């Protein structure tokens, strides 16, 4: 605990961490005075060590370099036409990203191994920061991996083999083993064998992997403590059966465990399990289990303090710590089923704050499914994977039967996981700081209940009260917000009224997909709906949209509506009067999902509390799809808002004739800033103070056009663009309070 607090205090510079350090010191003086001096020394050591690491964690590159002599130091991952790996230039690590041009080039990249050195010509760029709320912070992720730059090569020249370290030799063997499995086993079986033997999950179908994640079963596909215990225990038993003495068996295993840790990917959970297992073999009679956990933590943080930010590190140590301190309680249960239930329950409770912070939802089926799946994976699937590989290597005539059995078991297992993944999932959203603290306190009280018998029931279920508070939290929040999400060349706007009286989504963006050659196809391509909008809605804790407004039938506005329908309940779909095939398809999806479809026209209106909404267009006589866009006029937070879809000049003229007085404070600029929209006369008519433009970076249309920007600047309109500012969040209560951007 002293080491973790020291590392977090130094690397985050957080007042909270320093405060917790002080509280921890007082606790030691109060309850553990004998450990006070040792813990203070540990704290100071890791504080200084983290400081030294942070000071030296800087780049020596300027960003203008174009030629590099690099060495490949990590496995090369090829997904379709994209190559990604880590290379070393002098003493600095770089993330290499390359797009393949031909299939022959792909085969050449597949032949490159760890230890290869090449002359590379290309460009450097900074890793991107998140441009949407709650989005993955790729720049911070690479920073924790000691990487400051992404290099995009134009060519590789003069590649030569260099001497490799023993760790790199093991990594090469690991890659060869993975390729052997890929080439000799069926795809579905191969993916799970890679995960359970080598800790490589990249070949598992994204939908299957996401289903395991939702159900809280993803730990079964990671090599961790249970995995290592079964392997070491099984090998130890076989050694004894073959007449090898216990001492010699222990020595053999101590030599093999570090080797297997590298072969299994050397993730923090693997290293923790390897260190703890080695300590157990060496000092089983001297150290308690919690001591070996502490040793593993100290060694990993000593090697790299930034490991503390790795989610696998956090989950692995939290679960292990929780199970250790509750082990006597678990073992007191006589029934194996009850022991499994308590193990799953304690593991789920201990990681609940982390899971909600990172994944926003929990599955109510997680605990019962773990009771079934932990023994299934531990005693059937895991052994079958190893037996299938070994039999294929040494007894090929037997392997077909084993592979068939493993295929059948995995098919039925994965079918069950896929069918249950969307059932009984409780989406709560990312907890705000106050609730996060409440979750942590409730978990602490839960573990304290094992010592305090008087208030055990209240302590053990305190987290339920916090979860209930989390569910109702948005309905007590007095502020509303409008978020123009960064969806590239498209539109998607989120509207939430104060006290969550209503939640609306205007358009969903859309990701255009093109037919590529088979070798170029990636396992999972980027989708705006699935990768931007759905995570945003889940992070907000949105389970139901009161209305999804499809302004018109262009793909860049409603192309990903199916992702929204699959993720959340939509009460009402609002569409305009013009139809095309895409609009018809969206309406059909809505009907299939039980969503009511409402066709609106100019003059329609509704009120929610103090917020008022008016449909200004369409009129029904529009000639183009863009002019047939739904134009929404709203009064929210004491400001007048105008959302124009892809409305063009002819549609603007009709609105001006129909509504001679139309004050606007905030304008969502029509058609991504095209010169055919936002005419001078329209701007003079509405006189906006602030303009929002949803547009893709470097788009081929040249949006927003210079003429439009000049018109807005001439009228002293403040401009926010998603290509320059990222997502734009405008919060309001009785008036506009804050405007937040997410600069790329």
Buried (B, 14 or more C-beta within 10 A) or exposed (E): BBBBBBBBBBBEEEEEBBEBBEEBBEEBEEEEEEEBEEBEEBBEBBBEBBBEBBEEBEBEBEEEEEEBBBBBBBBBEBEBBEBBBBBBBEEBBBBBBBEBEEEEBBEEBEEBBBBBBBBBEBBBEEBBBBBBBBBEBBBEBBBBBBBBBBBBBEEBEEBEEEEBEEBBBBBBBBBEBBEBBBEBBEEBBBBBBBBBBBBBBBBBBEEBBBBBBBBBBBBBBBBBBBBBBBBBEEBBEEBEEEEBEEEEBBEBBBEBBBBBBBBBBBBBBBBBBBBBBBBBBEEEEEBEBEBBBBBBBBEBBBEBBBBBBBBBBBBBBBBBBBBBBBBEBBEEBEEEEEBBBBBBBBBBBBBBBBBBBBBBBBBEBBBBBBBEBBEBBBEBBBBBBBBBBEBBEEEEEBBEEBBEBBBEBBEEBBEBBBEBBEEEBBBBBBBEEEBBBBBBBBBEBBBBBBEEEEEBEEBBBBBEEBBEBBBEBBEEBEBBBBBBBBBBBBBBBBBBBBBBBBBBBBBBBBBEEEEEEEEBEEEBBEBBBBBBBBBBBBBBBBBEBBBBBBBBBBBBBBBBBBBBBEBBEBBBBBBBBBBEEBBEBBBEBBEEBEBEBEEBBBEBEEEBEEBBBBBBBBBEEBEBBBBBBBBBBBBBBEBBBBBBBBBBBBBBBBBBEEBEEBEBBBBBBBBBBBBBBBBEEBBEBBBBBBBBBBBBEEEEEEBBBEBBBEBBEEBEBEBBBBBEBBBBBBBBEEEBEEBBBBEB
